[in-house]
């Protein structure tokens, strides 16, 4: 019965059924809404509405941003290779011990556009180290025309600033 309705009406129904005003939790194996599992045609029509119309919250542990790789690939495929303009992903780095090697690996993958990164516009309550790290993601993004080694050198120069607040950032 649903599939017999005009596409415009089906899209309105999908928006009503799939849009959430709350942040949705996304992890390595994100739970899909039941509507997207009913049949191939509904999945094809409704997936972009669900994935590009909602806000997703990803928790990054131990500064390991590789968790975003699966989600980026999934959303990129839904956008048919186009940059997903309506998707908004927030990553919060909770109080955890610094891990410079993981952070640098994450920044390198972000520089290559293999994973999602932190938005440079963090919340007003962000800590100093989070603000610096968000700035490095912006640097990795703006420096995509440069080789990674040059971007890494610029970031390494600022590492001591983080070490000022927490000496553990200076440990490898």
Biotite code that builds the C-alpha atoms (Angstrom):
import biotite.structure as struc

atoms = struc.array([
    struc.Atom([0.000, 0.000, 0.000], chain_id="A", res_id=1, res_name="UNK", atom_name="CA", element="C"),
    struc.Atom([2.801, 2.454, 0.889], chain_id="A", res_id=2, res_name="UNK", atom_name="CA", element="C"),
    struc.Atom([4.561, 1.838, -2.417], chain_id="A", res_id=3, res_name="UNK", atom_name="CA", element="C"),
    struc.Atom([1.397, 2.628, -4.349], chain_id="A", res_id=4, res_name="UNK", atom_name="CA", element="C"),
    struc.Atom([1.480, 6.245, -3.087], chain_id="A", res_id=5, res_name="UNK", atom_name="CA", element="C"),
    struc.Atom([3.171, 8.984, -5.141], chain_id="A", res_id=6, res_name="UNK", atom_name="CA", element="C"),
    struc.Atom([6.909, 9.446, -4.344], chain_id="A", res_id=7, res_name="UNK", atom_name="CA", element="C"),
    struc.Atom([6.356, 12.934, -2.884], chain_id="A", res_id=8, res_name="UNK", atom_name="CA", element="C"),
    struc.Atom([3.872, 11.568, -0.372], chain_id="A", res_id=9, res_name="UNK", atom_name="CA", element="C"),
    struc.Atom([6.113, 8.608, 0.471], chain_id="A", res_id=10, res_name="UNK", atom_name="CA", element="C"),
    struc.Atom([8.980, 11.034, 1.158], chain_id="A", res_id=11, res_name="UNK", atom_name="CA", element="C"),
    struc.Atom([6.765, 12.993, 3.567], chain_id="A", res_id=12, res_name="UNK", atom_name="CA", element="C"),
    struc.Atom([5.905, 9.746, 5.365], chain_id="A", res_id=13, res_name="UNK", atom_name="CA", element="C"),
    struc.Atom([9.596, 8.787, 5.510], chain_id="A", res_id=14, res_name="UNK", atom_name="CA", element="C"),
    struc.Atom([10.481, 12.192, 6.978], chain_id="A", res_id=15, res_name="UNK", atom_name="CA", element="C"),
    struc.Atom([7.749, 11.848, 9.593], chain_id="A", res_id=16, res_name="UNK", atom_name="CA", element="C"),
    struc.Atom([8.823, 8.306, 10.492], chain_id="A", res_id=17, res_name="UNK", atom_name="CA", element="C"),
    struc.Atom([12.605, 8.754, 10.379], chain_id="A", res_id=18, res_name="UNK", atom_name="CA", element="C"),
    struc.Atom([13.404, 12.312, 11.440], chain_id="A", res_id=19, res_name="UNK", atom_name="CA", element="C"),
    struc.Atom([14.453, 12.797, 15.047], chain_id="A", res_id=20, res_name="UNK", atom_name="CA", element="C"),
    struc.Atom([14.956, 16.050, 16.920], chain_id="A", res_id=21, res_name="UNK", atom_name="CA", element="C"),
    struc.Atom([17.311, 14.213, 19.265], chain_id="A", res_id=22, res_name="UNK", atom_name="CA", element="C"),
    struc.Atom([20.887, 13.280, 18.506], chain_id="A", res_id=23, res_name="UNK", atom_name="CA", element="C"),
    struc.Atom([21.129, 9.688, 17.290], chain_id="A", res_id=24, res_name="UNK", atom_name="CA", element="C"),
    struc.Atom([23.943, 7.493, 18.560], chain_id="A", res_id=25, res_name="UNK", atom_name="CA", element="C"),
    struc.Atom([26.128, 6.039, 15.806], chain_id="A", res_id=26, res_name="UNK", atom_name="CA", element="C"),
    struc.Atom([28.729, 3.372, 16.435], chain_id="A", res_id=27, res_name="UNK", atom_name="CA", element="C"),
    struc.Atom([30.612, 0.746, 14.431], chain_id="A", res_id=28, res_name="UNK", atom_name="CA", element="C"),
    struc.Atom([27.395, -1.132, 13.634], chain_id="A", res_id=29, res_name="UNK", atom_name="CA", element="C"),
    struc.Atom([24.701, 1.526, 13.668], chain_id="A", res_id=30, res_name="UNK", atom_name="CA", element="C"),
    struc.Atom([21.185, 0.253, 14.273], chain_id="A", res_id=31, res_name="UNK", atom_name="CA", element="C"),
    struc.Atom([18.998, 0.957, 11.287], chain_id="A", res_id=32, res_name="UNK", atom_name="CA", element="C"),
    struc.Atom([15.358, 1.911, 11.815], chain_id="A", res_id=33, res_name="UNK", atom_name="CA", element="C"),
    struc.Atom([12.930, -0.920, 11.080], chain_id="A", res_id=34, res_name="UNK", atom_name="CA", element="C"),
    struc.Atom([11.407, 0.979, 8.158], chain_id="A", res_id=35, res_name="UNK", atom_name="CA", element="C"),
    struc.Atom([14.736, 0.777, 6.305], chain_id="A", res_id=36, res_name="UNK", atom_name="CA", element="C"),
    struc.Atom([14.687, -3.016, 6.636], chain_id="A", res_id=37, res_name="UNK", atom_name="CA", element="C"),
    struc.Atom([11.280, -3.627, 5.066], chain_id="A", res_id=38, res_name="UNK", atom_name="CA", element="C"),
    struc.Atom([12.241, -3.854, 1.375], chain_id="A", res_id=39, res_name="UNK", atom_name="CA", element="C"),
    struc.Atom([14.888, -2.675, -1.074], chain_id="A", res_id=40, res_name="UNK", atom_name="CA", element="C"),
    struc.Atom([12.776, 0.070, -2.631], chain_id="A", res_id=41, res_name="UNK", atom_name="CA", element="C"),
    struc.Atom([11.882, 1.670, 0.712], chain_id="A", res_id=42, res_name="UNK", atom_name="CA", element="C"),
    struc.Atom([15.486, 1.366, 1.872], chain_id="A", res_id=43, res_name="UNK", atom_name="CA", element="C"),
    struc.Atom([16.709, 3.050, -1.315], chain_id="A", res_id=44, res_name="UNK", atom_name="CA", element="C"),
    struc.Atom([14.183, 5.876, -1.052], chain_id="A", res_id=45, res_name="UNK", atom_name="CA", element="C"),
    struc.Atom([14.255, 6.441, 2.708], chain_id="A", res_id=46, res_name="UNK", atom_name="CA", element="C"),
    struc.Atom([17.947, 5.922, 3.640], chain_id="A", res_id=47, res_name="UNK", atom_name="CA", element="C"),
    struc.Atom([19.077, 9.368, 2.436], chain_id="A", res_id=48, res_name="UNK", atom_name="CA", element="C"),
    struc.Atom([16.265, 10.984, 4.421], chain_id="A", res_id=49, res_name="UNK", atom_name="CA", element="C"),
    struc.Atom([17.328, 9.161, 7.578], chain_id="A", res_id=50, res_name="UNK", atom_name="CA", element="C"),
    struc.Atom([21.085, 9.600, 7.179], chain_id="A", res_id=51, res_name="UNK", atom_name="CA", element="C"),
    struc.Atom([21.193, 13.164, 5.853], chain_id="A", res_id=52, res_name="UNK", atom_name="CA", element="C"),
    struc.Atom([18.245, 14.586, 7.784], chain_id="A", res_id=53, res_name="UNK", atom_name="CA", element="C"),
    struc.Atom([19.363, 13.624, 11.293], chain_id="A", res_id=54, res_name="UNK", atom_name="CA", element="C"),
    struc.Atom([22.216, 14.566, 13.596], chain_id="A", res_id=55, res_name="UNK", atom_name="CA", element="C"),
    struc.Atom([24.498, 11.741, 14.655], chain_id="A", res_id=56, res_name="UNK", atom_name="CA", element="C"),
    struc.Atom([26.710, 11.635, 17.721], chain_id="A", res_id=57, res_name="UNK", atom_name="CA", element="C"),
    struc.Atom([29.852, 9.548, 17.563], chain_id="A", res_id=58, res_name="UNK", atom_name="CA", element="C"),
    struc.Atom([31.940, 8.941, 20.658], chain_id="A", res_id=59, res_name="UNK", atom_name="CA", element="C"),
    struc.Atom([35.637, 8.667, 19.901], chain_id="A", res_id=60, res_name="UNK", atom_name="CA", element="C"),
    struc.Atom([37.573, 6.757, 22.551], chain_id="A", res_id=61, res_name="UNK", atom_name="CA", element="C"),
    struc.Atom([41.305, 7.015, 23.091], chain_id="A", res_id=62, res_name="UNK", atom_name="CA", element="C"),
    struc.Atom([41.546, 9.509, 20.189], chain_id="A", res_id=63, res_name="UNK", atom_name="CA", element="C"),
    struc.Atom([40.990, 6.641, 17.751], chain_id="A", res_id=64, res_name="UNK", atom_name="CA", element="C"),
    struc.Atom([39.013, 8.232, 14.931], chain_id="A", res_id=65, res_name="UNK", atom_name="CA", element="C"),
    struc.Atom([39.026, 5.088, 12.799], chain_id="A", res_id=66, res_name="UNK", atom_name="CA", element="C"),
    struc.Atom([35.543, 4.356, 14.176], chain_id="A", res_id=67, res_name="UNK", atom_name="CA", element="C"),
    struc.Atom([34.292, 7.006, 11.747], chain_id="A", res_id=68, res_name="UNK", atom_name="CA", element="C"),
    struc.Atom([35.593, 5.154, 8.672], chain_id="A", res_id=69, res_name="UNK", atom_name="CA", element="C"),
    struc.Atom([32.667, 2.733, 8.404], chain_id="A", res_id=70, res_name="UNK", atom_name="CA", element="C"),
    struc.Atom([30.122, 5.498, 8.849], chain_id="A", res_id=71, res_name="UNK", atom_name="CA", element="C"),
    struc.Atom([31.813, 7.798, 6.348], chain_id="A", res_id=72, res_name="UNK", atom_name="CA", element="C"),
    struc.Atom([31.832, 5.034, 3.742], chain_id="A", res_id=73, res_name="UNK", atom_name="CA", element="C"),
    struc.Atom([28.195, 4.226, 4.386], chain_id="A", res_id=74, res_name="UNK", atom_name="CA", element="C"),
    struc.Atom([27.045, 7.849, 4.155], chain_id="A", res_id=75, res_name="UNK", atom_name="CA", element="C"),
    struc.Atom([29.305, 8.585, 1.187], chain_id="A", res_id=76, res_name="UNK", atom_name="CA", element="C"),
    struc.Atom([27.692, 5.693, -0.693], chain_id="A", res_id=77, res_name="UNK", atom_name="CA", element="C"),
    struc.Atom([24.228, 6.996, 0.102], chain_id="A", res_id=78, res_name="UNK", atom_name="CA", element="C"),
    struc.Atom([25.195, 10.370, -1.330], chain_id="A", res_id=79, res_name="UNK", atom_name="CA", element="C"),
    struc.Atom([26.140, 8.593, -4.550], chain_id="A", res_id=80, res_name="UNK", atom_name="CA", element="C"),
    struc.Atom([29.713, 9.849, -4.238], chain_id="A", res_id=81, res_name="UNK", atom_name="CA", element="C"),
    struc.Atom([28.706, 13.434, -3.534], chain_id="A", res_id=82, res_name="UNK", atom_name="CA", element="C"),
    struc.Atom([29.680, 15.207, -0.344], chain_id="A", res_id=83, res_name="UNK", atom_name="CA", element="C"),
    struc.Atom([26.841, 14.688, 2.141], chain_id="A", res_id=84, res_name="UNK", atom_name="CA", element="C"),
    struc.Atom([25.851, 18.281, 2.819], chain_id="A", res_id=85, res_name="UNK", atom_name="CA", element="C"),
    struc.Atom([23.034, 17.669, 5.289], chain_id="A", res_id=86, res_name="UNK", atom_name="CA", element="C"),
    struc.Atom([24.765, 15.256, 7.621], chain_id="A", res_id=87, res_name="UNK", atom_name="CA", element="C"),
    struc.Atom([26.013, 16.674, 10.872], chain_id="A", res_id=88, res_name="UNK", atom_name="CA", element="C"),
    struc.Atom([28.302, 14.516, 12.959], chain_id="A", res_id=89, res_name="UNK", atom_name="CA", element="C"),
    struc.Atom([29.535, 15.635, 16.340], chain_id="A", res_id=90, res_name="UNK", atom_name="CA", element="C"),
    struc.Atom([32.367, 13.872, 18.070], chain_id="A", res_id=91, res_name="UNK", atom_name="CA", element="C"),
    struc.Atom([33.071, 14.513, 21.696], chain_id="A", res_id=92, res_name="UNK", atom_name="CA", element="C"),
    struc.Atom([36.357, 13.639, 23.264], chain_id="A", res_id=93, res_name="UNK", atom_name="CA", element="C"),
    struc.Atom([35.603, 12.803, 26.853], chain_id="A", res_id=94, res_name="UNK", atom_name="CA", element="C"),
    struc.Atom([38.089, 13.082, 29.668], chain_id="A", res_id=95, res_name="UNK", atom_name="CA", element="C"),
    struc.Atom([40.601, 10.401, 28.774], chain_id="A", res_id=96, res_name="UNK", atom_name="CA", element="C"),
    struc.Atom([44.346, 10.029, 28.839], chain_id="A", res_id=97, res_name="UNK", atom_name="CA", element="C"),
    struc.Atom([46.145, 11.716, 25.937], chain_id="A", res_id=98, res_name="UNK", atom_name="CA", element="C"),
    struc.Atom([47.228, 9.475, 23.078], chain_id="A", res_id=99, res_name="UNK", atom_name="CA", element="C"),
    struc.Atom([49.403, 11.427, 20.637], chain_id="A", res_id=100, res_name="UNK", atom_name="CA", element="C"),
    struc.Atom([49.981, 8.499, 18.261], chain_id="A", res_id=101, res_name="UNK", atom_name="CA", element="C"),
    struc.Atom([46.263, 7.779, 17.866], chain_id="A", res_id=102, res_name="UNK", atom_name="CA", element="C"),
    struc.Atom([45.510, 11.473, 17.380], chain_id="A", res_id=103, res_name="UNK", atom_name="CA", element="C"),
    struc.Atom([48.171, 11.794, 14.673], chain_id="A", res_id=104, res_name="UNK", atom_name="CA", element="C"),
    struc.Atom([46.905, 8.648, 12.936], chain_id="A", res_id=105, res_name="UNK", atom_name="CA", element="C"),
    struc.Atom([43.369, 10.087, 13.019], chain_id="A", res_id=106, res_name="UNK", atom_name="CA", element="C"),
    struc.Atom([44.549, 13.448, 11.643], chain_id="A", res_id=107, res_name="UNK", atom_name="CA", element="C"),
    struc.Atom([46.486, 11.720, 8.855], chain_id="A", res_id=108, res_name="UNK", atom_name="CA", element="C"),
    struc.Atom([43.434, 9.669, 7.838], chain_id="A", res_id=109, res_name="UNK", atom_name="CA", element="C"),
    struc.Atom([41.310, 12.833, 7.947], chain_id="A", res_id=110, res_name="UNK", atom_name="CA", element="C"),
    struc.Atom([43.880, 14.648, 5.802], chain_id="A", res_id=111, res_name="UNK", atom_name="CA", element="C"),
    struc.Atom([43.474, 11.831, 3.225], chain_id="A", res_id=112, res_name="UNK", atom_name="CA", element="C"),
    struc.Atom([39.661, 12.067, 3.581], chain_id="A", res_id=113, res_name="UNK", atom_name="CA", element="C"),
    struc.Atom([39.468, 8.454, 4.816], chain_id="A", res_id=114, res_name="UNK", atom_name="CA", element="C"),
    struc.Atom([37.641, 9.253, 8.061], chain_id="A", res_id=115, res_name="UNK", atom_name="CA", element="C"),
    struc.Atom([35.441, 11.931, 9.578], chain_id="A", res_id=116, res_name="UNK", atom_name="CA", element="C"),
    struc.Atom([37.092, 14.558, 11.745], chain_id="A", res_id=117, res_name="UNK", atom_name="CA", element="C"),
    struc.Atom([36.199, 17.071, 14.397], chain_id="A", res_id=118, res_name="UNK", atom_name="CA", element="C"),
    struc.Atom([34.383, 20.198, 13.309], chain_id="A", res_id=119, res_name="UNK", atom_name="CA", element="C"),
    struc.Atom([36.483, 23.293, 13.935], chain_id="A", res_id=120, res_name="UNK", atom_name="CA", element="C"),
    struc.Atom([33.499, 24.988, 15.599], chain_id="A", res_id=121, res_name="UNK", atom_name="CA", element="C"),
    struc.Atom([33.339, 23.220, 18.923], chain_id="A", res_id=122, res_name="UNK", atom_name="CA", element="C"),
    struc.Atom([31.056, 23.995, 21.820], chain_id="A", res_id=123, res_name="UNK", atom_name="CA", element="C"),
    struc.Atom([31.737, 27.086, 23.914], chain_id="A", res_id=124, res_name="UNK", atom_name="CA", element="C"),
    struc.Atom([32.516, 24.873, 26.917], chain_id="A", res_id=125, res_name="UNK", atom_name="CA", element="C"),
    struc.Atom([35.303, 23.023, 25.070], chain_id="A", res_id=126, res_name="UNK", atom_name="CA", element="C"),
    struc.Atom([38.559, 22.587, 26.944], chain_id="A", res_id=127, res_name="UNK", atom_name="CA", element="C"),
    struc.Atom([41.742, 24.244, 25.728], chain_id="A", res_id=128, res_name="UNK", atom_name="CA", element="C"),
    struc.Atom([43.154, 20.959, 24.452], chain_id="A", res_id=129, res_name="UNK", atom_name="CA", element="C"),
    struc.Atom([39.929, 20.222, 22.562], chain_id="A", res_id=130, res_name="UNK", atom_name="CA", element="C"),
    struc.Atom([40.023, 23.660, 20.948], chain_id="A", res_id=131, res_name="UNK", atom_name="CA", element="C"),
    struc.Atom([43.633, 23.081, 19.838], chain_id="A", res_id=132, res_name="UNK", atom_name="CA", element="C"),
    struc.Atom([42.789, 19.639, 18.478], chain_id="A", res_id=133, res_name="UNK", atom_name="CA", element="C"),
    struc.Atom([39.808, 21.038, 16.581], chain_id="A", res_id=134, res_name="UNK", atom_name="CA", element="C"),
    struc.Atom([42.162, 23.617, 15.089], chain_id="A", res_id=135, res_name="UNK", atom_name="CA", element="C"),
    struc.Atom([44.474, 20.834, 13.933], chain_id="A", res_id=136, res_name="UNK", atom_name="CA", element="C"),
    struc.Atom([41.587, 19.163, 12.147], chain_id="A", res_id=137, res_name="UNK", atom_name="CA", element="C"),
    struc.Atom([40.931, 22.434, 10.360], chain_id="A", res_id=138, res_name="UNK", atom_name="CA", element="C"),
    struc.Atom([44.635, 22.606, 9.503], chain_id="A", res_id=139, res_name="UNK", atom_name="CA", element="C"),
    struc.Atom([44.541, 19.026, 8.138], chain_id="A", res_id=140, res_name="UNK", atom_name="CA", element="C"),
    struc.Atom([41.470, 19.903, 6.064], chain_id="A", res_id=141, res_name="UNK", atom_name="CA", element="C"),
    struc.Atom([42.820, 23.185, 4.677], chain_id="A", res_id=142, res_name="UNK", atom_name="CA", element="C"),
    struc.Atom([46.203, 21.562, 4.032], chain_id="A", res_id=143, res_name="UNK", atom_name="CA", element="C"),
    struc.Atom([44.910, 18.700, 1.889], chain_id="A", res_id=144, res_name="UNK", atom_name="CA", element="C"),
    struc.Atom([46.747, 20.161, -1.088], chain_id="A", res_id=145, res_name="UNK", atom_name="CA", element="C"),
    struc.Atom([50.009, 19.730, 0.881], chain_id="A", res_id=146, res_name="UNK", atom_name="CA", element="C"),
    struc.Atom([51.814, 16.466, 1.590], chain_id="A", res_id=147, res_name="UNK", atom_name="CA", element="C"),
    struc.Atom([50.907, 14.989, 4.983], chain_id="A", res_id=148, res_name="UNK", atom_name="CA", element="C"),
    struc.Atom([54.496, 15.317, 6.240], chain_id="A", res_id=149, res_name="UNK", atom_name="CA", element="C"),
    struc.Atom([54.267, 19.141, 5.944], chain_id="A", res_id=150, res_name="UNK", atom_name="CA", element="C"),
    struc.Atom([50.930, 19.285, 7.770], chain_id="A", res_id=151, res_name="UNK", atom_name="CA", element="C"),
    struc.Atom([52.289, 16.951, 10.450], chain_id="A", res_id=152, res_name="UNK", atom_name="CA", element="C"),
    struc.Atom([55.315, 19.207, 10.972], chain_id="A", res_id=153, res_name="UNK", atom_name="CA", element="C"),
    struc.Atom([53.022, 22.206, 11.534], chain_id="A", res_id=154, res_name="UNK", atom_name="CA", element="C"),
    struc.Atom([50.977, 20.254, 14.067], chain_id="A", res_id=155, res_name="UNK", atom_name="CA", element="C"),
    struc.Atom([54.092, 18.874, 15.801], chain_id="A", res_id=156, res_name="UNK", atom_name="CA", element="C"),
    struc.Atom([55.294, 22.460, 16.347], chain_id="A", res_id=157, res_name="UNK", atom_name="CA", element="C"),
    struc.Atom([52.162, 23.103, 18.409], chain_id="A", res_id=158, res_name="UNK", atom_name="CA", element="C"),
    struc.Atom([52.363, 19.893, 20.445], chain_id="A", res_id=159, res_name="UNK", atom_name="CA", element="C"),
    struc.Atom([54.222, 21.675, 23.237], chain_id="A", res_id=160, res_name="UNK", atom_name="CA", element="C"),
    struc.Atom([51.189, 23.885, 23.818], chain_id="A", res_id=161, res_name="UNK", atom_name="CA", element="C"),
    struc.Atom([49.163, 20.804, 24.738], chain_id="A", res_id=162, res_name="UNK", atom_name="CA", element="C"),
    struc.Atom([52.080, 19.609, 26.863], chain_id="A", res_id=163, res_name="UNK", atom_name="CA", element="C"),
    struc.Atom([51.806, 22.842, 28.840], chain_id="A", res_id=164, res_name="UNK", atom_name="CA", element="C"),
    struc.Atom([48.379, 21.761, 30.143], chain_id="A", res_id=165, res_name="UNK", atom_name="CA", element="C"),
    struc.Atom([49.070, 18.058, 30.347], chain_id="A", res_id=166, res_name="UNK", atom_name="CA", element="C"),
    struc.Atom([52.628, 16.686, 30.169], chain_id="A", res_id=167, res_name="UNK", atom_name="CA", element="C"),
    struc.Atom([51.300, 13.303, 29.024], chain_id="A", res_id=168, res_name="UNK", atom_name="CA", element="C"),
    struc.Atom([50.773, 14.830, 25.534], chain_id="A", res_id=169, res_name="UNK", atom_name="CA", element="C"),
    struc.Atom([54.559, 14.976, 25.195], chain_id="A", res_id=170, res_name="UNK", atom_name="CA", element="C"),
    struc.Atom([54.870, 11.200, 25.683], chain_id="A", res_id=171, res_name="UNK", atom_name="CA", element="C"),
    struc.Atom([54.815, 8.837, 22.701], chain_id="A", res_id=172, res_name="UNK", atom_name="CA", element="C"),
])
